[in-house]
Amino acid sequence: MKAASDTGRGRSSTRLESSKASLDLLDGSASVSVPARLDSSTGVAAGEVGAAILNEAFAKSKPNEQGIKQVEIDIPEIDGAKSYEVILPAGALSEGATGKLIKINTGVATLTLPGNMLQAADIAGAENISLKINAADRSKLPLELQSQIGDRPVIELGLKIDGKTVPWSNEDTAVTVSIPYQPSEEELADPEHITVWYIDGKGNVVEVPSGRYDPGTGTVTFTTSHFSNYTVVYVDKTFDDLGSVTWAKKQIEVLASKGVLKGVSQTEYAPQAAITRADYLYYLVRTLGVNARVDENFEDIKGDAYYFREIGIAKKLGITNGTGNNRFSPDEPITRQDMMVLTGRALGMLKKLELEGTSSDLDRFADKSLVTDYAVESIATLVREGLIVGSGDRVNPLGKTTRAEAAVFLYRIYNLN
């Protein structure tokens, strides 16, 4: 190890050097610079970070407020590179690395990888793993999809173990992906409609609800629990029956364009209809972007129901306990208080609530006495956070929630920091 000073830029750093990578420390954070090598025949720029330098980086990195340590790996953008590959020791992203994040910065995209991304069985006996980030070959996509995407970026994420390409999917965790993006003038006029699609092996697309544009960073960011092809898209979804709910039109259109919610048909949303328990929970899970491995579900949730996975996730995470006797009653309208209880429970689990409400926060509502005991804390907290304002002097806890009201409420949740 040798010390170096970079006082001209206000930086005091300790630098570990090797033929493969170097480590800089700044204000307790660790950044590893990788001198990638470009293979001009394949367009792949590859760099390696050894176990010693990675361990040193984590040892010197300070944990954040959640107790998680993060190390950044920087590969400089290289002219002619179509793909970037980072080689890491096999144990860098195994189950034993919980509480750590590795952030890989490249010219194509940035990946933030959880330390428990891989299970021990995945890397048994392996020496190294490789994360590959490609600018995907869009010419291999169906012509109609090429037309929809236009010149927007398409990336391919891949994983190798000891040089062999393997699929990655882990519903117990998620990778965060950020793609540099410059919106068009039209898109900048309504940037909430910038989102992300996952493209499967047959060229079919699936909405990624977490995909959104951040003007502060100039990137489109999303989370995923599996590697494949992903593209930035601009989607402006609407329905023919929103004229009577102009106060909810924008929220419905944005969330539908993201793939958070769906209509009762391709052209109708039924905004004035009462939303069912199944639909609300389906929307809530997709709004929050939570994920989990579904190994069981309620007895009255059919395996082929479009909401099967989302309700299974909610059950697994403890967001919902159902209506008793291992049943969920999916087709029943959800009451406003049950909507608020499910939402408050989920937001609390995700640590998205800063305040804690009490019964006194409901004193301004004339129908406070109608709030069931089990719902008081959740409703009070949402009121104190400003997520529920009520209607005049009423919170209407036993009333049914319309599909339009649910969309407006979930839009607020979607945009929580």
Buried (B, 14 or more C-beta within 10 A) or exposed (E): EEEEEEEEEEEEBBBBEEEBBBBBBBEEBBBBBBBBEBBEEEBBBBBBBBBEBBBBBBEBBEEEEEEBBBBBBBBBEBEEBBBBBBBBBBBBBBBEBEBBBBBBBBBBBBBBBBBBBBEEEBBEEBEBBBBBBBBBEBEEBEEEBBEBBEEBBBBBBBBBBEEEEBEBEBBBBBBBBBBBBEBEEEBEEBBBBBBBBBBEEEBEBEBBBBBBBEEEEEBBBBBBBEBBBBBBBBBEBBBEBBEEBEEBBBBBBBBBBBBBBBBBEEEEBBBEBBBBBBBBBBBBBBBBBBBBEBEEBBEBBEEEBEBBBBBBBBBBBEBBEBBEEBEBBBEBBBBBBBBBBBBBBBBBBBEBBEEEBEEEBBEEBEBBEBBEEEBBBBBBBBBBBEBBEBEEEBBBBBBBBBBBBBBBBBBBBBEEE
